[in-house]
Amino acid sequence: MIICDSEMSVDQWRDELERWTTVNRFRIFRLSGKIKDKIPENMIKNDAPIIFITTFHMLSGKKKEDRKVENPTLEIMKCKYLR
């Protein structure tokens, strides 16, 4: 898991991973305010390794008005795959 401070950093991290590693693009998943890549069920069931890139804001689960919202990052972390 890579935690970034901005949405732009999420894309930059993915681009750099593709550039400097042998990781397949289909194993890199992003979750930010605008980008929500879906992890395919078969990857979750097969315990296939992935790289998950998100922002601090998504981890906090708060809106600007400071109201609690549903937190998709934490829901992903609860799944069998990331235990």
Sequence and secondary structure as in RCSB ss.txt:
>XXXX:A:sequence
MIICDSEMSVDQWRDELERWTTVNRFRIFRLSGKIKDKIPENMIKNDAPIIFITTFHMLSGKKKEDRKVENPTLE
IMKCKYLR
>XXXX:A:secstr
 EEESSHHHHHHHHHHHHHHS   GGGEEEESSS B    HHHHHTT   EEEEEHHHHHTB TT  B   HHHH
HHHSGGG 
